[in-house]
Amino acid sequence: MFSRVLVTNRGALSGVPFARAVVAQAVKHGATLIVLREKDLEAAALLPMAEELVSRSPIPVVVSHLPEVARAAGAAGVHLGWSSTSIKEARSSMNADALVGVSVHDVEEGVERAREGADYLFLGPVNTTPKPRTATPIGLEPIRQLASRVRIPVVAIGGLGFDDLPRVREAGAAGLAAIRAFANP
């Protein structure tokens, strides 16, 4: 489920119907999970987008940061970040079988989130990304360390393309998450 995770960025889809474009890119590039990550949108604007994406996608969709939107849209789960609610609070507002993933930025934070009940972890950025104000790249060694210390999937994120998948898996990750790799033709 975590080998190729598409992270959305509607800014890269100007003039194209969002859900249709995301599903087309996900299918084309073999995505195994879609993370609807449009952090600038409030719940009221994100909900119809999430509902349409969930209804069109043959691939499981999780919604970033907003468990109430994920639940209402029928998403497979929620993906939490630094400013999100706690894992416990997210679980209490989701269906019992919903995924709860968390973005972490170092090994100890990942170990702690796994103890708190996360189903999977994103760790990065592995490489430099064009995203402004991104943390310093960590490389693959922290991926290796975290994967060896937790019993849940670790997904590498940050400046990765599909050609990085063998290295990422060799480091112990279940796969990689990306925005730009899926946006390429």
VOMAR-559751 format. One record per residue (C-alpha): x, y, z; residue in one letter; residue number from 1. Coordinates in pm, 1 decimal. Layout:
// VOMAR-559751
[r [X Y Z] 'a' NUM]
...
***
This chain:
// VOMAR-559751
[r [0.0 0.0 0.0] 'm' 1]
[r [290.4 240.2 60.0] 'f' 2]
[r [528.0 170.0 -227.7] 's' 3]
[r [429.8 474.2 -440.5] 'r' 4]
[r [237.5 744.2 -256.9] 'v' 5]
[r [106.8 1039.0 -456.8] 'l' 6]
[r [86.4 1361.4 -253.9] 'v' 7]
[r [-144.1 1615.1 -418.2] 't' 8]
[r [-60.8 1971.6 -517.0] 'n' 9]
[r [-343.1 2138.1 -703.1] 'r' 10]
[r [-109.0 2423.1 -799.6] 'g' 11]
[r [58.1 2186.5 -1044.6] 'a' 12]
[r [-275.1 2119.9 -1218.9] 'l' 13]
[r [-378.2 2465.2 -1342.7] 's' 14]
[r [-687.7 2456.0 -1560.8] 'g' 15]
[r [-738.6 2080.8 -1518.0] 'v' 16]
[r [-1025.9 1918.8 -1323.1] 'p' 17]
[r [-852.0 1824.3 -999.1] 'f' 18]
[r [-988.1 1478.7 -912.1] 'a' 19]
[r [-974.6 1354.3 -1269.5] 'r' 20]
[r [-614.0 1473.0 -1311.0] 'a' 21]
[r [-498.7 1325.5 -979.0] 'v' 22]
[r [-654.0 986.9 -1052.6] 'v' 23]
[r [-507.0 983.7 -1405.0] 'a' 24]
[r [-155.4 1057.9 -1273.7] 'q' 25]
[r [-194.2 807.4 -990.3] 'a' 26]
[r [-300.5 528.5 -1225.5] 'v' 27]
[r [-40.1 619.8 -1488.6] 'k' 28]
[r [247.3 606.6 -1238.7] 'h' 29]
[r [129.3 310.1 -1031.7] 'g' 30]
[r [34.7 494.2 -712.5] 'a' 31]
[r [-65.9 271.1 -424.2] 't' 32]
[r [-202.3 550.1 -201.5] 'l' 33]
[r [-307.9 911.7 -254.8] 'i' 34]
[r [-260.4 1175.1 14.2] 'v' 35]
[r [-490.9 1473.0 -38.1] 'l' 36]
[r [-264.5 1746.3 96.5] 'r' 37]
[r [-405.4 2090.3 27.8] 'e' 38]
[r [-312.7 2254.9 356.9] 'k' 39]
[r [-426.7 2603.1 258.9] 'd' 40]
[r [-789.8 2493.8 228.6] 'l' 41]
[r [-1037.1 2503.7 514.3] 'e' 42]
[r [-1257.6 2202.1 582.5] 'a' 43]
[r [-1557.5 2347.8 395.4] 'a' 44]
[r [-1355.5 2387.8 74.0] 'a' 45]
[r [-1163.9 2062.3 113.9] 'l' 46]
[r [-1464.4 1835.9 176.1] 'l' 47]
[r [-1615.1 1846.2 -175.8] 'p' 48]
[r [-1267.3 1798.1 -324.0] 'm' 49]
[r [-1208.3 1497.3 -96.5] 'a' 50]
[r [-1550.6 1347.9 -172.0] 'e' 51]
[r [-1494.5 1370.8 -546.0] 'e' 52]
[r [-1143.0 1228.5 -525.3] 'l' 53]
[r [-1255.1 937.2 -305.1] 'v' 54]
[r [-1549.1 860.8 -535.2] 's' 55]
[r [-1335.4 864.6 -852.4] 'r' 56]
[r [-1022.2 692.7 -726.2] 's' 57]
[r [-958.5 317.9 -750.1] 'p' 58]
[r [-667.2 384.5 -513.3] 'i' 59]
[r [-713.3 449.7 -139.0] 'p' 60]
[r [-717.0 818.1 -43.2] 'v' 61]
[r [-616.1 970.4 289.8] 'v' 62]
[r [-678.7 1334.5 379.0] 'v' 63]
[r [-410.3 1545.0 542.0] 's' 64]
[r [-467.1 1710.7 878.7] 'h' 65]
[r [-846.5 1700.3 899.2] 'l' 66]
[r [-992.0 1374.7 1034.6] 'p' 67]
[r [-1346.0 1513.5 1019.2] 'e' 68]
[r [-1309.2 1573.7 643.9] 'v' 69]
[r [-1152.9 1230.7 593.6] 'a' 70]
[r [-1442.8 1062.8 774.4] 'r' 71]
[r [-1713.0 1265.1 599.8] 'a' 72]
[r [-1558.9 1199.1 256.1] 'a' 73]
[r [-1527.5 825.5 317.0] 'g' 74]
[r [-1148.6 838.7 287.0] 'a' 75]
[r [-928.4 546.6 391.6] 'a' 76]
[r [-776.1 759.7 665.0] 'g' 77]
[r [-600.7 1075.9 770.6] 'v' 78]
[r [-238.7 1188.0 749.7] 'h' 79]
[r [-121.1 1408.2 1036.4] 'l' 80]
[r [154.5 1669.9 1041.9] 'g' 81]
[r [316.4 1902.3 1292.8] 'w' 82]
[r [11.5 2122.3 1338.8] 's' 83]
[r [-248.1 1846.3 1326.6] 's' 84]
[r [-450.0 1696.9 1606.7] 't' 85]
[r [-299.8 1409.3 1806.8] 's' 86]
[r [-312.9 1048.1 1687.8] 'i' 87]
[r [-549.7 965.6 1973.7] 'k' 88]
[r [-788.2 1250.2 1883.2] 'e' 89]
[r [-774.8 1158.5 1513.7] 'a' 90]
[r [-856.7 794.5 1591.6] 'r' 91]
[r [-1150.3 895.0 1809.6] 's' 92]
[r [-1310.5 1082.6 1520.0] 's' 93]
[r [-1237.6 821.8 1249.8] 'm' 94]
[r [-1385.0 481.9 1169.1] 'n' 95]
[r [-1221.4 194.9 1356.7] 'a' 96]
[r [-1043.1 62.8 1046.8] 'd' 97]
[r [-917.8 402.7 922.4] 'a' 98]
[r [-548.1 460.1 862.0] 'l' 99]
[r [-370.9 723.1 1068.1] 'v' 100]
[r [-35.7 825.8 924.6] 'g' 101]
[r [206.5 1084.8 1056.1] 'v' 102]
[r [485.8 1293.4 904.5] 's' 103]
[r [798.1 1294.0 1121.5] 'v' 104]
[r [1136.0 1457.6 1078.9] 'h' 105]
[r [1369.4 1244.1 1286.6] 'd' 106]
[r [1406.1 891.9 1418.7] 'v' 107]
[r [1305.6 958.7 1780.0] 'e' 108]
[r [990.5 1143.4 1675.8] 'e' 109]
[r [904.0 848.1 1451.6] 'g' 110]
[r [955.4 596.5 1731.3] 'v' 111]
[r [730.9 803.0 1958.8] 'e' 112]
[r [453.0 836.6 1698.1] 'r' 113]
[r [466.0 461.0 1637.8] 'a' 114]
[r [422.8 406.2 2014.3] 'r' 115]
[r [126.4 645.2 2008.4] 'e' 116]
[r [-46.6 425.8 1751.7] 'g' 117]
[r [39.3 556.4 1403.4] 'a' 118]
[r [-25.7 306.4 1124.3] 'd' 119]
[r [255.5 440.2 903.3] 'y' 120]
[r [516.6 718.4 904.6] 'l' 121]
[r [653.4 959.2 643.7] 'f' 122]
[r [1015.8 1057.4 716.1] 'l' 123]
[r [1205.9 1327.7 533.5] 'g' 124]
[r [1300.3 1529.1 351.3] 'p' 125]
[r [1546.9 1275.5 214.2] 'v' 126]
[r [1674.3 1512.9 -57.5] 'n' 127]
[r [1653.5 1884.1 -130.8] 't' 128]
[r [1311.3 1993.8 -250.9] 't' 129]
[r [1189.2 2310.0 -423.6] 'p' 130]
[r [942.7 2365.3 -139.5] 'k' 131]
[r [1026.3 2685.8 50.7] 'p' 132]
[r [1117.9 2658.5 418.2] 'r' 133]
[r [1185.5 2284.2 395.0] 't' 134]
[r [1404.5 2122.4 658.6] 'a' 135]
[r [1761.5 2025.9 578.8] 't' 136]
[r [1778.4 1699.0 380.8] 'p' 137]
[r [1840.6 1396.9 602.8] 'i' 138]
[r [1947.8 1134.5 348.1] 'g' 139]
[r [1863.9 766.0 382.8] 'l' 140]
[r [2040.3 672.1 706.8] 'e' 141]
[r [1754.8 798.5 930.4] 'p' 142]
[r [1512.4 596.3 715.4] 'i' 143]
[r [1723.6 287.1 782.8] 'r' 144]
[r [1737.7 359.9 1156.3] 'q' 145]
[r [1365.3 427.4 1193.6] 'l' 146]
[r [1259.7 126.6 984.3] 'a' 147]
[r [1472.0 -95.9 1208.0] 's' 148]
[r [1310.8 40.1 1526.0] 'r' 149]
[r [939.0 34.8 1439.9] 'v' 150]
[r [698.6 -232.4 1320.0] 'r' 151]
[r [494.6 -7.6 1094.6] 'i' 152]
[r [571.9 106.7 739.0] 'p' 153]
[r [813.8 396.0 696.1] 'v' 154]
[r [774.9 597.1 376.2] 'v' 155]
[r [1057.2 820.2 250.3] 'a' 156]
[r [957.3 1166.5 128.5] 'i' 157]
[r [1131.3 1472.9 -4.8] 'g' 158]
[r [1287.3 1527.1 -345.7] 'g' 159]
[r [1246.4 1166.1 -456.0] 'l' 160]
[r [1162.8 1015.1 -793.4] 'g' 161]
[r [1073.4 664.3 -899.3] 'f' 162]
[r [1436.2 588.3 -983.7] 'd' 163]
[r [1506.5 629.3 -609.5] 'd' 164]
[r [1269.9 346.6 -515.8] 'l' 165]
[r [1534.6 68.9 -507.4] 'p' 166]
[r [1763.1 274.4 -276.6] 'r' 167]
[r [1470.9 370.6 -54.4] 'v' 168]
[r [1358.6 9.2 -19.3] 'r' 169]
[r [1715.4 -106.5 42.3] 'e' 170]
[r [1721.4 140.7 333.1] 'a' 171]
[r [1417.0 -36.0 480.4] 'g' 172]
[r [1136.9 194.9 368.7] 'a' 173]
[r [810.7 52.8 240.0] 'a' 174]
[r [825.5 303.3 -44.1] 'g' 175]
[r [831.7 670.1 -129.0] 'l' 176]
[r [591.9 962.7 -134.2] 'a' 177]
[r [620.7 1238.1 -391.8] 'a' 178]
[r [449.0 1528.0 -559.9] 'i' 179]
[r [666.8 1608.7 -862.0] 'r' 180]
[r [741.0 1248.6 -963.3] 'a' 181]
[r [370.3 1193.5 -1026.2] 'f' 182]
[r [326.6 1527.7 -1204.6] 'a' 183]
[r [582.0 1438.7 -1473.0] 'n' 184]
[r [440.1 1316.4 -1803.6] 'p' 185]
***
